[in-house]
Amino acid sequence: MIYIVMGVSGAGKTRIGELLAERLSCSFTDGDAFHSEANKEKMHRGIPLTDDDRWPWLKTIRAAIEDKQRAGETAVFTCSSLKRSYRDVLRGGNSDVRFVYLKGTFEVLKARLGARTEHFFDASLLQSQLDTLEAPGTDEAIEVSIDPTPEQIVDNVVAQIQPR
């Protein structure tokens, strides 16, 4: 099974992804590592990415997912996965890819981004990401609030994936 922890910047994807992978005893891959230098530079300068910027990035993540699937491994990835069409690329028509949507309010997300250092994402892009976000339905993702502690969030996610 492949789990993709998704949400806008500041939702805690990396921290939750790392903790979830630890809990599931599997590998963790941060989708940000697949961004091109040009994408990172745009975001650093506060310029929103376009679909044309994102498609190669998403396809590269999908290739990494396929590698894990071919190896028969469970893995956790992170990716903002803002639109359903992006999630469709990552899913690749495969029911063994499950999304975990980290949902938070603008105020909480903005505060988290303001406290972050040494990240290429310019906090001014938060509203752009929220405007782009097509929140997944229950048919697509496990939805969890980002308000509890990271450990509680992972407890919630694990409780929802265990019966599957």
N, C-alpha and C positions, 0 to 999 in steps of 0.2 A: 504494500500500500504506500502511496505517496501522499503526503500532507503538504499543502501549501498554505502558509500563514500569510494572510492578506490584509490590506487596509492602507489608509493614507499614511504619509510620513508622520512620525511621532506616535503612532499607535502602539509601538512596542514589538514590531514584527521580529526583530533580531533576538531580543531577550526571550520572548515567548517561544520562538522557534528553537533556540538553543536549549531551553528548559524542556520543551516537548520532546526533542530528539534525545535528550538525556534520559527522560522518563521512559521513552520507548526503546531505549538502547539501540539507536540507529544513527545514521549520519545526518549532519546538518549542512545545508548550503544556502548562503545568503545570495539572493538574486541580484543584489546591488553589485556583486563582484563581476557580473556579466555585462554591466553597462560599459559602453564604449567611453573612451576619454572625452570624445565630443559631447556625448550625453551628460557626463558628469560636469563638464565645463559649462554647458548651458544651464544646468540646474544650479550650479554654484553662482552663476551670474543672475539668477532669478528669472530665467527664461523657461517657460513651460515646454515640456516635450510634446511633440506632435505624434500622431499615429505612425507617420513615416519613421520617426526616431525610435519608436517602441517596437515595431515589428521585428527587426533583426535581433533585438535584445530578447524578446519573448521566444523567438525561434531557437535561440541559443540555450535558453533555460529549458525549453522543451527537449532539446537534444540531450541535455544532462539528465532530465527525468527519464528519457528512454534508456539511457545507459544504466540507470539504477534498476529500471524495470527488467531489462534484459538479464541483469545479474540476479534478479529475484530478491532484491533488497527493499526493505522498508526505508523510507527517507523522509526528511522534513526539509522543505525549501521555503524561502520567503520571496514574495513578490507582491507589489502593490495590487496588481490584478484589478485595476480600476473599472474596466468595462467587461461586460459579458463576453464580447468578442475576444478580448485578451484571455479570459479564462478558458474559452473554447480552444484557443491555440495551445495553452498550457495543458489542458485536459487531453487534447489529441483524440477525442472520441473514446477515451478510456475510462471506464467506471472505477478503476483503481486509483484515481486521483481525486482527492477530497480537499476542499478548501475550508480554512478556519478563518472567519472574518472577525477581525478585531475592531469593534465599533466604539467610537468615543465622540464626545461633544466637541464643538469647535474650541470652546474655552480650555478644556483639558488638553487637547492636541496642541493648541497654540502655546500653552504654558510649558509643555514638554519640549517642544521645538526650541523655545526660548532658552531652556536650560541646557540644551545640547551644545557640545563643542566638537570641533574637528570632524565635521561631517560635511560632505559636499552639497547637501541640499539646503537651499536658501529658504528660510522659514516663510518668506513672503509668498511662496508657491502653495501654501496650504489651501487657500481658498480655491485656487485653480484645480487642485486635486479633488477637493470636495465637490466642485462644480462638475468635474469629469466623472466622478464616482457613480457607477450604477450598482447600488447595493445588491448583493446576491440574495435570492430568496432561499427559503428552507430546502428547496430542491437542489440547491447548488452548494450550500455551505453550512457549517456549524457557526452560529453567531454567538459571540461572547462580548460582554462589556469589558472595557479596559479599566474600569474603576477599581476593581479589587487588586490585591497584590499579584505580582507575576505568578507566584506559586499557586494562588487561588484560581487564577485564570487557567493555568495548566490543569489543575484538578478538575475544573469544569469541562475542559476539552476532553480529557481522558475519560471522564464519566460518560461523555456523549459518544465517544468512538468505541468504547469497549463492547457494547452490545452488537456492533456491526460485524 
